[in-house]
Amino acid sequence: MKKQHDFTKGNIVKQLIIFSGPIMLTNLLQTSYQFIDSLWVGNLLGANALGAIALSSTIIFIVLSFIIGLNNAALTILSQQKGKDSEDGLKRYLNAFVVLLTTISFALGLVGYLFSEQFLLLLGTPEVMMDQANAYLKINFLGILFLFGYNFISTVLRSIGDSKTPIRFVTIAVLLNIVLDPLFISGLNWGVEGAAYATVLSQSIAFLYGLFHVLYKKLVPFSIPKLPSRTEVGLILNLGIPSGLQMSVISAGSAAIMTVVTTFGGGVVAGFSAAQRLDSVLMLPAHALSTAVSSMAGQNIGVRYWNRVKDIAKYGVLYNFSVMLIIGILVAFFAEYGVKLFIREEEAVEFGTRYLQIIALCYPFLGINFILNGIVRAAGAMYQVLVLNIISFWVLRYPLTALFATFFGETGIAIGMGASFIVSSLVAVLYYRFGKWREKDLFREK
């Protein structure tokens, strides 16, 4: 199909730009779920409600992160099968992923729903935010299958070189969310729960449409689900478990940082929450390029075209650094206006603005991590990336944030995180250059 790309040949720079653009747009639309929720909640219900959503979202990401990791494993396995031009391999591994993801989604959704309040207590959620945070969290866990259903479809399409079709699914969800949010929050007077219901309903409709569209158009070789073979399950778990743990390390590290933030009170929590909402949008180019280079490198690793893999990494880093530097400069100048989109309380605005101005110029270094780890992940070196993430979050980011916050107060939160971005990028470069990730061969004949 014309929408699918063979990345084992052709101009790498052109492919990188064309392929990453739709991913960036899709990620922007997807991020706007909680962005839109935050706009409505912050303006209609106040800073405490906004903080409740931020805390709940941290827990949601922790519990869902293992499935995100399995999606990363899917991107690695399926892109290499695409590079090998193996239709049968694509079909078999697609089936295996569908069965495993469905089972794990139900299990994590149930656990999250039953223990939501306990998770929030571990975060140190302020009492004034607890009821709203717990309600928002429980409702979102009810929709976990829909969220990851259409995310998985998007991952499959990108692995075979199609980054445009997923835009359709996400656009439907976002448009529905824009309409349902004010209706449920204010019109029906459901408050924070209305924001959660609007998001889950929008995602479920997007998933059902995406499933129908992909099956009807025969975009990928899906089949009626059946029990996968031991070999397929073994490879998926061998990649998926460390990949899922990578995401758990990242999300748990974010939660740990939130425990530092909550010690400074509700104003700082609200300001940090608003800044994080902007962060989630500002880092989209780096996330999109990471996904793009992982798909492109995966196809070339499948056929062992190492010179093209090296060029993909080089141009990916240069492209990312340039884009994120421009974004960082803009953020430094316009941070206050961005924070005020969400909140108006003086203390919260002041902290959110100062946080963004300090950390803005460190964005390009964090992007380097995304690009190089995406290349290493494409080879199937999941345990190695897991170690890199442990170093990034638990050896560098959380300790430095806590340390600088101890010495410089709330301002130290941004200083510590920015310093960790720079140091962890150097670690990523060293491993990419000298590590043994190129020795991985996922489908070596026995």
PLY file of the C-alpha trace (Angstrom):
ply
format ascii 1.0
element vertex 446
property float x
property float y
property float z
element edge 445
property int vertex1
property int vertex2
end_header
0.00 0.00 0.00
1.12 3.56 -0.64
0.62 4.46 3.03
3.21 1.87 4.04
6.93 2.60 3.76
9.90 0.35 3.16
12.63 2.03 5.22
15.38 -0.33 4.04
15.97 1.95 1.06
15.49 5.58 0.06
16.42 8.98 1.48
16.60 8.73 5.28
16.12 12.43 6.07
13.07 12.69 3.85
11.59 9.49 5.30
12.25 10.69 8.85
10.46 14.00 8.28
7.52 12.52 6.35
7.04 9.56 8.70
7.46 11.44 12.00
5.10 14.28 11.04
1.85 12.26 11.29
3.11 10.57 14.48
3.69 14.01 15.97
0.18 15.10 15.01
-1.34 11.88 16.36
0.52 12.27 19.65
-0.57 15.90 19.88
-4.20 14.91 19.41
-3.86 12.06 21.88
-2.26 14.25 24.52
-5.11 16.71 24.13
-7.42 14.29 25.99
-6.03 15.22 29.37
-5.05 18.68 28.09
-8.71 19.41 27.34
-9.79 17.83 30.62
-7.31 20.05 32.45
-8.48 23.22 30.68
-12.12 22.59 31.58
-11.46 21.29 35.09
-8.93 24.02 35.96
-11.21 26.82 34.77
-14.58 25.40 35.89
-13.66 23.54 39.08
-10.42 25.18 40.34
-6.87 24.30 41.32
-7.74 21.45 43.72
-9.67 19.60 41.02
-6.79 20.11 38.57
-4.33 18.72 41.10
-6.63 15.73 41.67
-6.57 14.90 37.95
-2.77 15.25 37.82
-2.31 12.87 40.74
-4.78 10.36 39.29
-3.08 10.52 35.90
0.24 9.63 37.53
-1.28 6.43 38.97
-3.04 5.55 35.71
0.26 5.73 33.86
1.99 3.55 36.45
-0.61 0.78 36.17
-0.92 1.00 32.39
2.79 1.30 31.75
3.38 -2.42 31.47
1.01 -2.59 28.48
2.75 0.43 26.94
5.94 -1.59 27.25
4.32 -4.50 25.42
3.41 -2.05 22.66
7.09 -1.12 22.42
7.91 -4.82 22.13
5.28 -5.08 19.38
6.91 -2.23 17.47
10.29 -3.99 17.67
9.07 -7.45 16.64
6.63 -6.36 13.94
8.94 -3.79 12.33
11.70 -6.41 12.06
9.22 -8.86 10.50
8.22 -6.11 8.05
11.89 -5.52 7.18
12.26 -9.28 6.57
9.11 -9.08 4.37
7.53 -11.96 6.32
3.72 -11.90 5.96
3.39 -15.09 8.00
5.56 -13.73 10.79
3.47 -10.55 10.97
0.26 -12.55 11.19
1.48 -14.93 13.89
2.94 -12.27 16.14
-0.08 -9.98 15.69
-2.31 -12.78 16.97
-0.03 -13.41 19.93
0.02 -9.74 20.91
-3.78 -9.43 20.68
-4.32 -12.39 23.03
-1.74 -11.26 25.59
-2.67 -7.56 25.58
-6.36 -8.28 26.05
-5.72 -10.59 29.01
-3.31 -8.21 30.74
-5.55 -5.17 30.13
-8.43 -6.81 31.97
-6.19 -7.85 34.86
-4.57 -4.45 35.35
-7.89 -2.66 34.97
-9.43 -4.75 37.75
-6.48 -4.29 40.11
-6.40 -0.55 39.48
-10.12 -0.14 40.09
-10.07 -2.09 43.36
-7.00 -0.42 44.86
-7.24 3.13 43.50
-7.47 4.83 46.91
-4.48 2.92 48.25
-2.40 4.02 45.26
-3.35 7.65 45.84
-2.43 7.41 49.52
1.04 6.16 48.53
1.47 9.34 46.48
0.70 11.48 49.51
-2.45 12.89 47.92
-3.72 15.88 49.96
-6.98 15.10 51.76
-8.75 17.97 50.02
-8.08 16.28 46.64
-8.66 12.63 47.60
-12.37 12.16 46.75
-12.10 13.77 43.32
-8.83 11.99 42.49
-10.24 8.61 43.50
-13.42 9.05 41.45
-11.46 10.14 38.35
-9.05 7.23 38.76
-11.69 4.51 39.10
-13.61 5.62 36.01
-10.46 5.69 33.89
-9.59 2.15 34.92
-12.95 1.03 33.56
-11.84 2.15 30.09
-8.31 0.75 30.05
-9.10 -1.84 27.34
-10.40 0.80 24.92
-7.43 3.10 25.50
-4.86 0.43 24.75
-6.91 -1.20 22.04
-6.61 1.70 19.66
-3.08 2.51 20.83
-2.07 -1.02 19.85
-3.68 -0.67 16.43
-1.66 2.52 15.91
1.55 0.73 16.96
0.93 -2.08 14.48
0.35 0.34 11.62
3.51 2.31 12.41
5.59 -0.88 12.51
4.71 -1.50 8.86
5.40 2.10 7.88
1.90 3.64 8.06
1.85 6.69 10.34
-1.12 8.45 8.70
-4.06 6.12 9.34
-3.85 6.37 13.18
-4.64 10.09 12.88
-8.23 9.14 11.97
-8.84 7.19 15.17
-7.41 9.81 17.49
-9.19 12.68 15.73
-12.55 11.02 16.36
-11.75 10.59 20.06
-10.57 14.18 20.47
-13.57 15.72 18.72
-15.91 13.66 20.89
-13.99 14.68 24.00
-14.24 18.37 23.10
-18.01 18.09 22.91
-18.58 15.75 25.86
-16.25 17.43 28.38
-18.22 20.65 28.99
-21.50 18.74 28.67
-20.60 16.19 31.35
-18.57 18.51 33.65
-20.88 21.52 33.72
-24.04 20.74 31.74
-24.84 17.57 33.69
-22.97 18.87 36.77
-20.85 15.69 37.08
-17.66 17.60 37.89
-14.36 15.70 37.76
-16.25 12.44 37.15
-17.75 14.00 34.02
-14.26 14.65 32.64
-13.37 11.00 33.21
-16.56 9.68 31.61
-16.06 11.94 28.58
-12.54 10.63 28.04
-13.44 6.94 28.42
-16.49 7.17 26.13
-14.49 9.01 23.47
-11.71 6.42 23.57
-14.10 3.48 23.35
-15.78 4.84 20.21
-12.37 5.56 18.64
-11.22 2.00 19.37
-14.33 0.41 17.82
-14.04 2.58 14.72
-10.31 1.85 14.41
-10.87 -1.89 14.70
-13.61 -1.84 12.07
-11.57 0.35 9.69
-8.41 -1.77 9.86
-10.31 -5.05 9.41
-12.54 -3.73 6.61
-9.64 -2.18 4.67
-7.38 -5.18 5.41
-4.53 -2.86 6.36
-2.77 -5.55 8.40
-3.04 -9.37 8.44
-5.25 -9.70 11.53
-6.95 -13.08 12.08
-9.47 -14.59 14.49
-7.60 -14.79 17.83
-6.25 -18.20 18.83
-3.78 -19.45 21.40
-0.27 -18.42 20.29
2.67 -20.81 20.22
5.15 -21.13 23.07
7.90 -19.64 20.90
5.84 -16.53 20.09
4.78 -16.02 23.69
8.34 -16.59 24.87
9.80 -13.93 22.56
7.05 -11.43 23.37
7.52 -11.87 27.12
11.30 -11.83 26.78
10.99 -8.37 25.20
7.72 -7.26 26.77
8.58 -7.83 30.44
11.73 -5.66 30.48
10.03 -3.17 28.15
7.05 -2.99 30.48
9.39 -2.58 33.42
11.05 0.30 31.54
7.75 2.12 31.49
7.10 1.19 35.12
10.49 2.62 36.08
9.66 5.83 34.23
6.16 6.21 35.66
7.17 5.20 39.19
10.04 7.69 38.97
7.53 10.38 37.98
5.38 9.38 40.94
8.40 9.59 43.25
9.11 13.11 42.02
5.47 13.98 42.73
6.06 13.01 46.37
8.76 15.71 46.47
6.37 18.23 44.91
3.50 17.50 47.32
5.68 18.44 50.33
5.48 22.10 49.21
1.68 22.33 49.38
-1.32 22.70 47.10
-0.11 25.79 45.22
3.11 24.13 44.08
1.23 20.91 43.21
-1.20 22.87 41.02
1.61 24.87 39.37
3.65 21.72 38.74
0.54 20.01 37.33
-0.05 22.85 34.87
3.63 22.80 33.85
3.48 19.04 33.34
0.46 19.45 31.06
2.52 21.82 28.92
5.52 19.48 29.14
3.43 16.66 27.71
2.76 18.79 24.63
6.22 20.31 24.30
7.95 16.92 24.34
5.76 15.53 21.55
8.34 16.09 18.79
10.92 14.07 20.74
8.42 11.27 21.42
7.33 11.22 17.77
10.91 11.09 16.50
11.70 8.29 18.95
8.82 6.22 17.58
9.80 7.06 14.00
13.46 6.12 14.36
12.48 2.94 16.22
10.22 1.83 13.35
12.77 2.80 10.70
15.70 1.21 12.53
13.67 -1.93 13.27
13.05 -2.62 9.59
16.75 -2.17 8.81
17.91 -4.22 11.78
15.64 -7.02 10.52
17.83 -7.26 7.40
21.07 -6.19 9.19
21.57 -2.90 7.29
23.76 -1.36 9.99
25.00 1.62 7.99
21.41 2.80 7.51
20.72 2.27 11.23
23.72 4.48 12.05
22.48 7.22 9.70
18.95 7.03 11.15
20.41 7.59 14.63
22.60 10.47 13.49
19.90 12.37 11.62
17.36 11.62 14.33
19.55 13.20 17.02
20.33 16.27 14.89
16.71 16.79 13.90
15.52 16.33 17.46
18.10 18.65 19.00
17.28 21.46 16.57
13.51 21.21 17.06
13.67 20.92 20.85
16.10 23.84 21.15
13.68 26.11 19.30
10.81 24.90 21.49
12.88 25.48 24.64
13.65 29.09 23.67
9.97 29.80 22.99
8.93 28.24 26.30
11.43 30.38 28.21
9.78 33.53 26.85
6.09 32.51 27.00
5.92 30.18 30.03
3.60 32.38 32.09
0.99 32.60 29.34
1.01 28.82 28.99
0.55 28.20 32.72
-2.34 30.68 32.86
-4.24 28.58 30.35
-4.91 26.21 33.25
-4.81 28.14 36.49
-5.00 31.70 37.79
-3.98 31.32 41.43
-0.94 33.54 41.94
1.25 31.06 43.85
0.58 28.26 41.36
1.23 30.47 38.33
4.47 31.80 39.80
5.88 28.34 40.50
4.75 26.84 37.17
6.32 29.70 35.24
9.61 29.54 37.10
9.76 25.75 36.69
9.29 25.93 32.91
11.79 28.76 32.44
14.51 26.81 34.25
13.94 23.47 32.58
13.12 24.68 29.05
16.66 24.68 27.65
17.27 21.16 28.95
14.60 19.69 26.64
17.04 18.90 23.77
19.13 16.69 26.07
16.12 14.66 27.20
15.26 14.22 23.51
18.66 12.62 22.88
17.67 9.89 25.33
14.46 9.25 23.41
16.22 8.92 20.05
19.13 6.70 21.06
17.05 4.51 23.37
14.56 4.13 20.51
17.33 2.79 18.27
18.61 0.37 20.92
15.03 -0.77 21.66
14.48 -1.49 17.95
17.23 -4.11 18.14
15.40 -5.87 20.96
17.92 -4.87 23.67
15.11 -4.27 26.19
17.02 -5.19 29.34
19.75 -2.75 28.39
17.23 0.08 27.92
15.67 -0.91 31.26
19.03 -0.37 32.97
19.44 2.99 31.18
16.02 4.09 32.45
16.80 2.97 36.00
19.94 5.09 35.86
18.04 8.03 34.36
15.20 8.10 36.89
16.41 6.43 40.09
20.14 7.15 40.04
19.84 10.66 38.57
16.41 12.33 38.27
14.69 11.52 41.57
17.79 11.85 43.81
18.89 15.10 42.13
15.37 16.55 42.34
15.07 15.66 46.03
18.60 16.92 46.75
18.20 20.29 45.03
14.72 20.74 46.52
16.29 20.29 49.96
18.83 23.05 49.33
16.87 25.46 47.09
13.28 24.79 48.08
10.63 24.49 45.38
12.96 26.03 42.76
15.28 23.06 43.21
12.68 20.76 41.64
13.38 22.24 38.19
17.14 22.52 38.76
17.44 18.87 39.76
15.32 17.58 36.87
17.17 19.71 34.31
20.55 18.49 35.56
19.39 14.89 35.30
18.34 15.41 31.65
21.87 16.50 30.72
23.73 13.76 32.58
21.42 10.95 31.43
21.83 12.03 27.79
25.59 11.50 28.15
24.95 8.01 29.55
22.68 7.22 26.56
25.35 8.38 24.09
28.03 6.25 25.76
25.91 3.11 25.66
24.82 3.67 22.05
28.45 4.10 21.05
30.07 1.30 23.06
27.26 -1.08 24.09
26.67 -4.54 22.62
23.04 -3.97 21.54
23.96 -4.65 17.89
24.61 -8.30 18.76
20.90 -9.03 19.39
19.24 -11.34 16.85
15.59 -12.00 17.74
14.82 -14.52 14.99
18.07 -16.44 14.74
17.51 -19.91 13.30
18.06 -22.63 15.90
0 1
1 2
2 3
3 4
4 5
5 6
6 7
7 8
8 9
9 10
10 11
11 12
12 13
13 14
14 15
15 16
16 17
17 18
18 19
19 20
20 21
21 22
22 23
23 24
24 25
25 26
26 27
27 28
28 29
29 30
30 31
31 32
32 33
33 34
34 35
35 36
36 37
37 38
38 39
39 40
40 41
41 42
42 43
43 44
44 45
45 46
46 47
47 48
48 49
49 50
50 51
51 52
52 53
53 54
54 55
55 56
56 57
57 58
58 59
59 60
60 61
61 62
62 63
63 64
64 65
65 66
66 67
67 68
68 69
69 70
70 71
71 72
72 73
73 74
74 75
75 76
76 77
77 78
78 79
79 80
80 81
81 82
82 83
83 84
84 85
85 86
86 87
87 88
88 89
89 90
90 91
91 92
92 93
93 94
94 95
95 96
96 97
97 98
98 99
99 100
100 101
101 102
102 103
103 104
104 105
105 106
106 107
107 108
108 109
109 110
110 111
111 112
112 113
113 114
114 115
115 116
116 117
117 118
118 119
119 120
120 121
121 122
122 123
123 124
124 125
125 126
126 127
127 128
128 129
129 130
130 131
131 132
132 133
133 134
134 135
135 136
136 137
137 138
138 139
139 140
140 141
141 142
142 143
143 144
144 145
145 146
146 147
147 148
148 149
149 150
150 151
151 152
152 153
153 154
154 155
155 156
156 157
157 158
158 159
159 160
160 161
161 162
162 163
163 164
164 165
165 166
166 167
167 168
168 169
169 170
170 171
171 172
172 173
173 174
174 175
175 176
176 177
177 178
178 179
179 180
180 181
181 182
182 183
183 184
184 185
185 186
186 187
187 188
188 189
189 190
190 191
191 192
192 193
193 194
194 195
195 196
196 197
197 198
198 199
199 200
200 201
201 202
202 203
203 204
204 205
205 206
206 207
207 208
208 209
209 210
210 211
211 212
212 213
213 214
214 215
215 216
216 217
217 218
218 219
219 220
220 221
221 222
222 223
223 224
224 225
225 226
226 227
227 228
228 229
229 230
230 231
231 232
232 233
233 234
234 235
235 236
236 237
237 238
238 239
239 240
240 241
241 242
242 243
243 244
244 245
245 246
246 247
247 248
248 249
249 250
250 251
251 252
252 253
253 254
254 255
255 256
256 257
257 258
258 259
259 260
260 261
261 262
262 263
263 264
264 265
265 266
266 267
267 268
268 269
269 270
270 271
271 272
272 273
273 274
274 275
275 276
276 277
277 278
278 279
279 280
280 281
281 282
282 283
283 284
284 285
285 286
286 287
287 288
288 289
289 290
290 291
291 292
292 293
293 294
294 295
295 296
296 297
297 298
298 299
299 300
300 301
301 302
302 303
303 304
304 305
305 306
306 307
307 308
308 309
309 310
310 311
311 312
312 313
313 314
314 315
315 316
316 317
317 318
318 319
319 320
320 321
321 322
322 323
323 324
324 325
325 326
326 327
327 328
328 329
329 330
330 331
331 332
332 333
333 334
334 335
335 336
336 337
337 338
338 339
339 340
340 341
341 342
342 343
343 344
344 345
345 346
346 347
347 348
348 349
349 350
350 351
351 352
352 353
353 354
354 355
355 356
356 357
357 358
358 359
359 360
360 361
361 362
362 363
363 364
364 365
365 366
366 367
367 368
368 369
369 370
370 371
371 372
372 373
373 374
374 375
375 376
376 377
377 378
378 379
379 380
380 381
381 382
382 383
383 384
384 385
385 386
386 387
387 388
388 389
389 390
390 391
391 392
392 393
393 394
394 395
395 396
396 397
397 398
398 399
399 400
400 401
401 402
402 403
403 404
404 405
405 406
406 407
407 408
408 409
409 410
410 411
411 412
412 413
413 414
414 415
415 416
416 417
417 418
418 419
419 420
420 421
421 422
422 423
423 424
424 425
425 426
426 427
427 428
428 429
429 430
430 431
431 432
432 433
433 434
434 435
435 436
436 437
437 438
438 439
439 440
440 441
441 442
442 443
443 444
444 445
